[in-house]
C-alpha cells in the first residue's frame, strides 16, 4: 500500500510499508547470476575486441534503443573509466578465467597516467581504486600498489582544511558559489583509508575521517535524507547551502546520492570502527529503505511527482545492495536481518528479466538513470550499475561460502 511520508521535504515521498511478513527472505541464485555476468563479460569483450583494440576506450552506457556499448576515452573527466576494468577483475575473481585477467590488466594499465598528473576532480577513487584497487587485491602486484598510493596523494591535494572536505569539482567553484562537495565523494574515501594502511601517510586517514564528519554535519537534513551538493565558503569554511545537481530538486532525495551515502558511511565505519558512523550508516539506509517500491528498485528520485511513471534507477539499487551486504555484518539481530533481506530482495529483482539486459544487450542490467535533469542516460544500461551488481553478487557468494563453512564445523 502506498502512503505519503510527512517530513520536512515538501514534495511527496511515496513509500511502501515494510512489515515483517513482507521482509521475508527471498532466494537469490548467486551462482547462476554470476554465470550470467560471466557470459555477458565474454560477449562484451568479443564485441570490443579487434586487431587493434584501444584499451583507453571504456564501455560507458547503452541507450534503451541501442544494442552495443557506447565507449568513451579514459580521460581525466571521464569519471566512469575505472568501472569496466573493475568488472573484469571481479569476473576473473569469480571464474578464474585467465583471458579475462589479461584483459583486466590491459584496461587497467590505461589509467596509470592518472597517478602522474594533478587532480582534475574528486573521481580518482572511482577511477583508480575500482580498477587498480581490485587488481592489487587479487594479484598483489607492487606496481599497482604504488599507483594507488600516488593517486591517493593526488586526491588529497583537493582537501581544504578550512572546510574539512575534499573539493569535488574545481571547475564548478564559481558556478556553484564556493567549495563544493558532492555526496559521490564519500566513495573516494576508501582509497585514502587503504593508502593510509598500506604505506601512505596517516594524514590520508585523517582527511577521510574529517571529510566524513563534515559531510555528516552539513550534507543531510534532519530526517537523514541527503543533499547531492554541499557548498562552503573556501576561506572561512562556513556552510553556505545544500542543493542538487542531478536530483529532482534541492529538497528531494536523489536515489543514487542516498545510495552513495549508505555505501560511503558503511566503509567509514569499517575503517574507523567509530560507532557514530555505524549509527549514521543505519539511519541513512533506513530512510532509503522506507521509501522503496514493492520490487526494491528505486525511482530515480524519491520525490519526483510523476511517480509511478518516473524512470527507475537500477544503479542505485546495485550500490545499496552491495553496501547492505557489508553493513549487515556490522549489525546485530533484527537490524542485521532487515538489511540482509533487503539486499536479497534487491538482487532478486535485478536478476529478473524485468531488469536484465539479457540477449538484447551485452550489459548486465537495463533501467538505470544517470543525469535526468540534463536528459542524459535515462532508462539506460550504465557501466557503474554493472560494477556494483557484480560486486554485490561477489559479496553474497562469499557470505554464502562463509556460512557453509560455519555450518560444517
N, C-alpha and C positions, 0 to 999 in steps of 0.2 A: 504494500500500500504506500502511495506517495504522500508525503507530508511536507509542509514548509518548516524550515528551521528558522526560528526567530532569534536574531542576534544583531550584532552591530552592522552587519552587511545589509545594505538597503535593498539589494536585488534578491530575488527569490533563490534560495538554495534548495533544490529538490533532493530529498533523501529517501532512503528506504529504511524502515525499522528492521533492525537486525536481531531477531530473537535467537535464543539458544538453539531452537529446533532448526531455524534457517541456517545456522552456522555449523551444522554437522559436516564432518569431513566428507570430501568427495575424492574419488580416485583419480590419480594422475599417473599415466603410464610413462614414466620418465624415460625408460629405455627406448620405447617406440618414438617418443618425441625427439630424443637425441638422434635417433636413426634418421628421422625426417630432416633434422637440421643438417646432418652429415650429407645426405643426398642433395639438399639444396646448395650446400657449400661446393660440392663437386660440380654441380650444374653451373654455378656462378663462375667457378674457376675455368671451366671449359669455355664458357661464353666470353670471358675476359681475356683468355689466352690467345696469343698469336706468335708468329715467328719473332716479333719484336715487341713483346709485351712491355708497356710503360708502367712500371711499378710505382710511379708517382701519381697515377690516376686511380683514385679510390671510389668505389661504389658509394653513392650518397642516397639516392631515392629512386623509386619507380612510381610514376603517376598512375592513378587508378585506370587510366585509359591506355597505359603502355604495358609492355611485357619484358623490357630489358632494363638493366641498370643504367641510370644516368650517373656518370662519373665526373668527379671534379679533381682538379690538380691539388696536390698536397702542398698548398701554400700556407703561410702563417695565418691567414684569415679564414682558412677552411677548417673550422673547429671540429668537424666530424672525421677528419682523415685518420685518426687512430682507431676507429671502431672496427673497420674491416680487418686490419691485422690482428686486433684483439679477438675477433670472432674466429679467425683461423687458429690462433693459439688455443682457444677453448675447444675447438673441434679436434685439434691434434691431441689435447689432453684426454678427451673422451674416447677417441678412436685409435690413437697410436699411429695414424696414417702419416708416414714419413714424407709423402708428396705434399701433404698439407703443411707439414712443418717447414719444408723448404720454401714453400710459397709464403708462409708467415714471415720467415726471415727476410725474404726479398722485399715484401711490402713494408715491413718494419724498418728496414735499412733506409728507406726513402725519407724517413722522418729524423734521421740523425742530425741533420743540419739545424734543427730547432734548438739543440743543446749548444750551438756555437754562435748564436746571434742574440741580440737584445729581444726582450719580450714584446710581442705585438699586442697581446692582451692576456687575460687570465686563463685561457683554454689549454695551457700547456699540460695540465694534469690529464684532461681528456685525451690530448694528442699523444703524449709520451707514456703515461702510466698505463693506459689501456693497451698500448702496443708493447713497448719495452718492458713495462711492469709485468705483464703476463709472460712475456718471453723470458725474462730473468727468473721468474718464479719456477718455470719449467726447465730451464737449461742451465741456470747459474753461470751464464756467460759473463765474465768480468767486464767486458766491453759494454754490455747492456747496463750493468750496474753503474758504471762511470757516467754513461749518458744520462741516466735518471738523476744521479747526484748533481751533475752540471745543470740540468734543466730545472731542478728544484731551486738551486741558487738563482737561476734566472727569474723564476716565478716570484721569488722573494723580493726582487727589486721593485715589484709593484706594490709592496706593502707600505702603507703610510702610518707611522706610529702615532701621529696626532689623531688620526681617525680610529685606528685599531682594526682596519680591514685591508684586504688586497684590492687594489683598483681593478675593476673588471674591464672597462672599455676606455682606454686612454683617448681614443679618437672621439668619444662622445661626451667628454667632460663639459665642454661649452654647451652642447645641445641639451644635456640633462640638468645642467646647473650646478655641477660640482663633482666631487669624488664619488663615483658611482660603484656600487657593489650589487651584483645580481645573485639571486638565490643559487643559480647554477654553480657559482664559485665554491659552494660547500663541497662539491665533489672533488675539486682540485686539492683540497687539504690532505687527502690521503697520501699524495706523493710527498708532501712536506713531512708528514709523520714518518713515512717509510724512510725517507732520506736521513732524518734525524736518528733513526735506529740503526742505520746501515753505513755509518761513517761520515755523515754530514754534520753540520753544526747543530748544536742544541737550540740555537736561535730559530731554526726552522720549526721545531716543535712549539716554541713559544709563540711564533707568529700564527700558527694554525689554531692554537688554543684561543688566543686573543681574538682572532677573526671569528671564531665560533661564538665566543662570548658577546662580542659586539653585535653580531648578526642576531643572536638570540634576544638581545635587548631592544633592537630597533626595527627588525625586519618582520615582526609579527604583530598581529592585532591581539586584543585581549582574549579572543576565542581560539587563538593558536593557528588561524589561517595566515598565510604569508603574502607579503607584497612580492612582486617579481624584482623590483629595483628599490634600493635604498640609496638616497643621495645625501652626502655630507659636505660640510664646508672643509676644504682640504687644508686650511690653515688652522682653524680653531678646533676642528673635529666635531663640531656641532651637527647633530642630525637635522637635516632640512625637511625631508619628506619621503614618504613611501609612495611608489607608483608602479604602473605596469608598463611593459613594452610589448609583450606577446600575449597578454591576457585580454579578457573582455573589457575590464575597466580597472581603475586604480583600486577600487574596493572589492574586486571579485577574487575568488580563489582559482587561479590558473592551475590546471591539474598537474602539469609537469613541474611547475615551480614547487608545489607542495610535495611532489614526489622527490625532487632533489633534496628538499629539507629532511624528509624521512630518512633517506639514504645517507645524507651527509651527517646528521647527528647520530645515527647508528655507528658510523665509522668513528666519529669523535669519541663516543663512549668506549668503543673497543680499544682505542689507542690511549685513552686517559684513565679509564675506569672511574671517572668522576661521576657520582650518581646524579648530579644536576643534568648531565647530558642524556643519561638514560631516561630520566623522568621527562625531559623535553622531547626526546625522540618519540616516546609513547604518546605524549599529548598531541604532537603534530600528526602522528599516524592515526590516532583515534578520530580526529575531526575529518580526516580524509575518508576513513572507512565509513563513517556515519553518513556520508553523502553519496555513496556509490549506488548505481542502479543494480537491478537484480543479477546481472551477469558479472558484476565486479569490475567492469571495464568503464572508466570514467568518460563523461563527456569532456571535450577539450578544456572547458572552463565550467566549474560547478555552478556559476551564476549566469550563464548565457540564458536569456529569457526565451530563446527559441527551443530549449529542451522540451520535449524529447526529439525534436527534429534537428538538433545540433550535431555536428560530427563528433565521433568518439576520438580518444587518443590512446591507442594500444601501447604506445611507447611509455606513457606514464604508468600504465598497469605493469609493464615489464620491470621498470625501475623499482616500483613499490614491491612487487612480488619478490624480487631479489633482496631488497632491503629487509623485508619482513622475515625472510628465511634466516637472516643473520640476527635480527632483533629478537626473535622468539627465543633464541639461545641464551639471551641475557635476562630473560624474564622467568617468572615462576607461575605455576598453577593456571588460573583462568586466563590471565593475560597471554601466557605462552600459547595456550590452546587457541585463543581467538586469532592471534597473529598467524599461527601455522595454518589454521583452517582458511583464513582469508587468502593467504598465499596459494593454497591449493585451489581455491575457487578461481583465482585469477589465472593460474596456469591451465586449469581445466578449460576455461572459456577460451583462452588464447589458442589452445591446441585443437579447437574445433574448426570445422570448415567455414564457420562464420568469420574467423579471423585469419586463418592460414592462407598464405598465397597459393600454396599447392602447385598444381600444374600450370596455373596461369602466369606465374612469375617466379624467378629464381630466389627471391627474398623469402624469409621465413614467414613474415606477417604482413597483413594489409591493415588499413584503417588507423593510421597514425596521423596526427596533426602537428605540423611544425610551427608555422607562424601565421595564424589565421588573420590577424589584423592586416598583415601585409599581403594576404592572398597567396601565401607560399606553402607548398607541401600539405595541402588539405586533403584528407582521406587518401593518404599515400602510403606506400611502403617506404620506411625510413631506416637507415642503417643502424641508428642507435637503438631503435626498438629491437632489432635482431640481436644486437650485442647484449642487451640486458636480459633478453629472453633466454639466450643460451647460457648466460651466466647464472640466471635463476635455476634453470634445469640442472646445470652442473652442481649448484649448491644443494638442490633437492637430492640428486643422485648420491652425493657424499653423505648427506644426512641419513638417507636410507641405508647406505652401506654401514655407517657407524651404528645405526640401530640394529642391523642384522648381526653385527659382530657382538654387540652387547647381549643380544638375545641368546647367543651361543655360549656365553660364558657361564 
